[in-house]
Amino acid sequence: MRRPFRTQWFSAHAIRLANILLTLTTGGCVASQVPLTTPAKGFVDRALVGYWLKVDRDGLDKTPSVHVDVDAYGMMTIELLGGKDSDCDTAYLLAAYSSRLAGKKYLNARFVGCKGQPPYSAPPEDPCTYIIMRYAVDNDLRSMRRELGEASLTELQSLSEPFPGRLAALNLGDEGPAISAIMEGRIDGVPKGHPPCLTAAAGDLRRFVRQGDKKIYPARQWQFYVRVDTATAD
């Protein structure tokens, strides 16, 4: 029998997760109390290292919105630009590592603070510390033409041609399948959070993602990025 779930959670950590999501997308996400795998069973994907410009049919951003590096401890660090309307006026800092599940790649990303400020410590009442994102880089994208839509991918690749670097796709997911699964008792979680929070054990989380990948990470949620050599595209 599954544990009763709380109907809602909201805190400073939840606000930061929501603001991070607004930096990346207007859609939802998959937030979890635990990562898909432990760091020991995950890996550092060096294909993600660099400065990334968001690209869409309107063209390329002039300033990279994402910077990925690897720290001295072998963990990926991700900087997401903040701004005057966010609670980070410099950049959000996330620690992350990759997991592979059924041949697909996922990022386990955890908010660690704002750039240039003391590290953030989540209050103990905050159950969710991870955002589980699906991603693909370069060669991975070639095997995803049916999923992404070949016409869309070809157009985006054409837009990226003036810039040396790789094309990457990022999908934060849709919160709808998670909410439905929690409400129906198929997975443990808090359905009405900001964002909704999966509190299931890692094994149940992997099963949920593996079985529901196409619905959790739908085609409409894919965002494309181009890696550039410097912090500006000019």
The 8 nearest C-alpha neighbors of each residue, nearest first, counted from 0:
[[1, 2, 3, 184, 185, 187, 186, 4],
 [2, 0, 3, 184, 187, 186, 185, 4],
 [1, 3, 4, 0, 187, 184, 188, 5],
 [4, 2, 1, 5, 187, 184, 188, 0],
 [5, 3, 189, 188, 2, 6, 187, 181],
 [4, 6, 189, 7, 3, 8, 188, 190],
 [5, 7, 189, 191, 190, 4, 8, 192],
 [8, 6, 191, 192, 5, 189, 190, 9],
 [9, 7, 192, 10, 191, 189, 6, 193],
 [8, 10, 13, 192, 193, 7, 11, 14],
 [11, 9, 13, 12, 14, 8, 125, 124],
 [10, 12, 14, 13, 15, 9, 121, 122],
 [11, 13, 15, 10, 14, 121, 16, 125],
 [14, 12, 16, 10, 15, 11, 9, 193],
 [15, 13, 17, 11, 12, 16, 18, 10],
 [14, 16, 18, 12, 17, 13, 19, 11],
 [17, 15, 13, 19, 14, 18, 20, 12],
 [16, 18, 14, 20, 15, 19, 13, 21],
 [19, 17, 21, 15, 20, 16, 14, 22],
 [20, 18, 22, 16, 21, 17, 15, 23],
 [19, 21, 17, 23, 22, 18, 24, 16],
 [20, 22, 18, 24, 23, 19, 25, 17],
 [23, 21, 19, 20, 24, 18, 81, 79],
 [24, 22, 20, 21, 19, 25, 79, 64],
 [23, 25, 21, 26, 20, 22, 27, 171],
 [24, 26, 21, 27, 20, 23, 22, 220],
 [27, 25, 24, 173, 28, 220, 172, 20],
 [26, 28, 173, 174, 172, 25, 171, 29],
 [27, 29, 172, 171, 174, 173, 30, 26],
 [28, 30, 131, 130, 172, 174, 31, 171],
 [31, 29, 130, 196, 129, 131, 197, 127],
 [32, 30, 197, 127, 129, 33, 196, 198],
 [31, 33, 127, 198, 126, 128, 197, 129],
 [32, 34, 31, 201, 129, 35, 200, 198],
 [35, 33, 36, 107, 129, 201, 37, 31],
 [34, 36, 201, 205, 204, 33, 98, 107],
 [37, 35, 34, 40, 41, 98, 38, 201],
 [36, 38, 39, 40, 41, 34, 35, 98],
 [39, 37, 41, 40, 36, 96, 42, 97],
 [40, 38, 37, 41, 42, 36, 96, 98],
 [41, 39, 37, 38, 36, 42, 98, 99],
 [40, 42, 98, 38, 97, 39, 36, 37],
 [43, 41, 97, 96, 44, 98, 40, 38],
 [42, 44, 96, 97, 45, 75, 74, 41],
 [45, 43, 46, 47, 42, 97, 96, 48],
 [44, 46, 47, 48, 43, 69, 68, 75],
 [45, 47, 44, 48, 136, 165, 49, 137],
 [46, 48, 45, 44, 67, 49, 136, 68],
 [49, 47, 67, 68, 45, 46, 50, 69],
 [48, 50, 67, 66, 226, 47, 51, 68],
 [51, 49, 66, 226, 227, 63, 65, 230],
 [50, 52, 226, 63, 65, 225, 224, 227],
 [53, 51, 63, 225, 224, 60, 64, 54],
 [52, 54, 224, 60, 223, 59, 225, 51],
 [55, 53, 59, 224, 223, 58, 52, 60],
 [56, 54, 57, 58, 155, 59, 223, 53],
 [55, 57, 58, 54, 155, 154, 158, 59],
 [58, 56, 55, 59, 54, 60, 158, 155],
 [59, 57, 56, 55, 54, 158, 60, 53],
 [60, 58, 54, 53, 61, 52, 55, 57],
 [59, 61, 62, 52, 53, 54, 63, 58],
 [62, 60, 232, 59, 231, 63, 233, 52],
 [63, 61, 231, 60, 64, 232, 52, 230],
 [64, 62, 52, 51, 65, 50, 230, 231],
 [63, 65, 80, 79, 52, 62, 51, 53],
 [64, 66, 79, 51, 63, 78, 50, 67],
 [67, 65, 50, 78, 77, 49, 51, 68],
 [66, 68, 77, 48, 49, 76, 47, 78],
 [69, 67, 48, 76, 75, 49, 70, 77],
 [70, 68, 75, 74, 76, 73, 71, 67],
 [71, 69, 72, 73, 74, 75, 68, 76],
 [70, 72, 73, 69, 74, 75, 68, 76],
 [73, 71, 70, 74, 69, 75, 76, 94],
 [72, 74, 70, 71, 69, 75, 43, 96],
 [75, 73, 69, 70, 72, 96, 95, 76],
 [76, 74, 69, 95, 68, 94, 96, 70],
 [75, 77, 94, 68, 67, 93, 69, 95],
 [76, 78, 67, 93, 66, 92, 94, 79],
 [77, 79, 92, 66, 91, 65, 90, 80],
 [80, 78, 65, 91, 90, 64, 81, 77],
 [79, 81, 90, 64, 91, 89, 78, 82],
 [80, 82, 90, 87, 88, 89, 85, 91],
 [83, 81, 88, 85, 84, 89, 87, 80],
 [82, 84, 88, 85, 81, 87, 86, 89],
 [83, 85, 82, 86, 88, 81, 87, 18],
 [86, 84, 87, 82, 83, 81, 88, 18],
 [85, 87, 88, 84, 15, 81, 18, 83],
 [88, 86, 81, 85, 89, 113, 90, 91],
 [87, 89, 82, 81, 83, 86, 90, 85],
 [90, 88, 81, 87, 114, 82, 80, 113],
 [91, 89, 80, 81, 79, 114, 113, 87],
 [90, 92, 113, 79, 78, 87, 81, 112],
 [93, 91, 78, 112, 113, 111, 77, 110],
 [92, 94, 110, 77, 109, 111, 76, 108],
 [95, 93, 76, 109, 108, 75, 77, 110],
 [96, 94, 108, 75, 107, 76, 109, 93],
 [95, 97, 43, 107, 106, 75, 42, 74],
 [98, 96, 106, 42, 41, 105, 43, 107],
 [99, 97, 41, 105, 104, 106, 36, 42],
 [98, 100, 104, 103, 102, 105, 101, 97],
 [99, 101, 103, 102, 104, 98, 209, 105],
 [102, 100, 103, 99, 209, 104, 210, 205],
 [101, 103, 100, 99, 104, 98, 139, 209],
 [104, 102, 100, 99, 101, 105, 133, 135],
 [105, 103, 99, 134, 98, 133, 100, 135],
 [104, 106, 133, 98, 132, 97, 134, 99],
 [107, 105, 97, 132, 131, 96, 108, 133],
 [106, 108, 131, 95, 96, 34, 130, 129],
 [109, 107, 95, 130, 129, 94, 106, 93],
 [110, 108, 129, 93, 94, 128, 95, 111],
 [111, 109, 93, 112, 92, 94, 108, 128],
 [112, 110, 119, 93, 92, 118, 109, 94],
 [113, 111, 119, 118, 92, 110, 91, 114],
 [112, 114, 91, 116, 92, 87, 90, 115],
 [115, 113, 90, 116, 89, 92, 91, 112],
 [114, 116, 113, 117, 89, 90, 112, 118],
 [115, 117, 113, 114, 118, 112, 119, 87],
 [118, 116, 119, 112, 115, 113, 114, 111],
 [119, 117, 112, 111, 116, 120, 113, 114],
 [118, 120, 112, 111, 121, 117, 110, 113],
 [119, 121, 122, 118, 111, 112, 12, 123],
 [120, 122, 12, 123, 119, 125, 128, 11],
 [121, 123, 124, 125, 120, 12, 11, 10],
 [124, 122, 125, 121, 126, 120, 127, 12],
 [123, 125, 122, 126, 121, 10, 8, 127],
 [126, 124, 123, 122, 127, 121, 12, 10],
 [127, 125, 32, 124, 128, 198, 196, 123],
 [128, 126, 32, 31, 125, 196, 129, 30],
 [127, 129, 32, 109, 31, 126, 130, 110],
 [130, 128, 109, 31, 108, 30, 127, 107],
 [129, 131, 30, 108, 29, 107, 132, 31],
 [130, 132, 107, 29, 106, 30, 129, 108],
 [133, 131, 171, 106, 105, 170, 130, 134],
 [132, 134, 105, 170, 104, 169, 106, 171],
 [135, 133, 169, 168, 105, 104, 170, 132],
 [134, 136, 168, 139, 167, 140, 104, 169],
 [137, 135, 167, 139, 140, 166, 138, 168],
 [136, 138, 139, 140, 166, 165, 167, 135],
 [139, 137, 140, 141, 136, 142, 135, 166],
 [140, 138, 135, 136, 137, 141, 142, 143],
 [141, 139, 143, 138, 142, 137, 135, 136],
 [140, 142, 138, 143, 139, 144, 137, 152],
 [141, 143, 140, 139, 144, 138, 145, 146],
 [144, 142, 140, 146, 141, 145, 147, 139],
 [145, 143, 149, 147, 148, 146, 142, 141],
 [146, 144, 148, 143, 147, 149, 142, 141],
 [145, 147, 143, 144, 148, 218, 149, 142],
 [148, 146, 144, 145, 218, 143, 149, 152],
 [147, 149, 145, 144, 151, 150, 146, 152],
 [148, 150, 144, 152, 151, 153, 145, 147],
 [149, 151, 153, 152, 148, 154, 144, 147],
 [152, 150, 154, 148, 149, 153, 155, 147],
 [151, 153, 149, 155, 154, 150, 156, 148],
 [154, 152, 156, 150, 155, 151, 149, 157],
 [155, 153, 157, 151, 152, 156, 150, 158],
 [154, 156, 158, 152, 157, 153, 151, 159],
 [155, 157, 153, 159, 158, 154, 152, 160],
 [156, 158, 154, 155, 160, 159, 153, 161],
 [159, 157, 155, 156, 160, 154, 58, 161],
 [158, 160, 156, 157, 161, 162, 225, 155],
 [159, 161, 157, 162, 158, 156, 163, 164],
 [162, 160, 159, 163, 158, 157, 164, 156],
 [161, 163, 160, 159, 164, 227, 225, 226],
 [164, 162, 227, 161, 165, 160, 226, 228],
 [165, 163, 226, 227, 162, 225, 166, 228],
 [164, 166, 226, 137, 225, 167, 136, 163],
 [165, 167, 225, 137, 224, 136, 226, 164],
 [168, 166, 136, 224, 223, 135, 137, 225],
 [167, 169, 223, 135, 222, 134, 221, 224],
 [170, 168, 134, 222, 221, 133, 223, 171],
 [169, 171, 221, 133, 172, 220, 132, 134],
 [172, 170, 132, 28, 133, 29, 169, 27],
 [171, 173, 216, 28, 215, 170, 29, 27],
 [172, 174, 27, 215, 28, 175, 216, 26],
 [173, 175, 27, 28, 177, 176, 29, 178],
 [174, 176, 178, 177, 173, 179, 215, 27],
 [177, 175, 179, 178, 174, 215, 180, 214],
 [178, 176, 180, 174, 175, 179, 181, 29],
 [177, 179, 190, 175, 181, 176, 180, 182],
 [180, 178, 176, 182, 177, 181, 183, 175],
 [179, 181, 185, 177, 183, 178, 182, 186],
 [182, 180, 184, 186, 178, 183, 179, 188],
 [181, 183, 179, 184, 180, 178, 190, 185],
 [184, 182, 180, 181, 185, 179, 186, 178],
 [185, 183, 181, 182, 186, 180, 187, 1],
 [184, 186, 180, 183, 181, 187, 182, 179],
 [185, 187, 181, 184, 180, 199, 188, 203],
 [188, 186, 199, 198, 181, 197, 184, 4],
 [187, 189, 197, 198, 196, 181, 190, 4],
 [188, 190, 196, 5, 6, 195, 4, 7],
 [191, 189, 195, 178, 192, 181, 188, 6],
 [192, 190, 7, 195, 6, 189, 193, 8],
 [193, 191, 195, 194, 8, 7, 190, 9],
 [194, 192, 195, 13, 17, 9, 191, 14],
 [193, 195, 192, 196, 17, 30, 13, 28],
 [196, 194, 192, 190, 191, 193, 189, 30],
 [195, 197, 189, 30, 31, 188, 127, 198],
 [198, 196, 188, 31, 199, 187, 32, 30],
 [199, 197, 188, 32, 187, 31, 196, 200],
 [200, 198, 187, 197, 204, 203, 186, 201],
 [201, 199, 203, 202, 204, 198, 33, 187],
 [202, 200, 204, 203, 35, 205, 33, 199],
 [201, 203, 205, 204, 200, 206, 35, 199],
 [204, 202, 206, 200, 205, 201, 199, 207],
 [203, 205, 201, 207, 202, 206, 199, 200],
 [206, 204, 208, 202, 207, 203, 35, 209],
 [205, 207, 203, 209, 204, 208, 210, 202],
 [206, 208, 204, 205, 210, 209, 211, 203],
 [209, 207, 205, 212, 211, 206, 210, 204],
 [208, 210, 206, 212, 207, 211, 205, 101],
 [211, 209, 207, 208, 212, 206, 213, 205],
 [210, 212, 208, 214, 209, 213, 215, 207],
 [211, 213, 215, 208, 214, 209, 216, 210],
 [214, 212, 216, 217, 215, 211, 218, 210],
 [215, 213, 217, 216, 212, 211, 176, 173],
 [214, 216, 212, 173, 172, 213, 176, 211],
 [215, 217, 172, 213, 214, 212, 173, 170],
 [218, 216, 214, 213, 219, 220, 215, 172],
 [217, 219, 220, 221, 147, 146, 216, 213],
 [218, 220, 217, 221, 216, 222, 147, 170],
 [221, 219, 218, 170, 217, 222, 172, 216],
 [222, 220, 170, 169, 219, 218, 168, 223],
 [223, 221, 169, 168, 170, 220, 224, 53],
 [222, 224, 168, 54, 167, 53, 169, 221],
 [225, 223, 53, 167, 52, 54, 51, 166],
 [224, 226, 166, 52, 51, 165, 167, 159],
 [225, 227, 51, 164, 165, 50, 52, 49],
 [228, 226, 50, 164, 229, 51, 163, 162],
 [227, 229, 50, 226, 49, 230, 163, 164],
 [230, 228, 231, 227, 50, 232, 49, 63],
 [229, 231, 50, 63, 62, 232, 228, 227],
 [232, 230, 62, 229, 233, 61, 63, 227],
 [231, 233, 61, 62, 227, 230, 229, 63],
 [232, 231, 61, 62, 229, 230, 162, 227]]
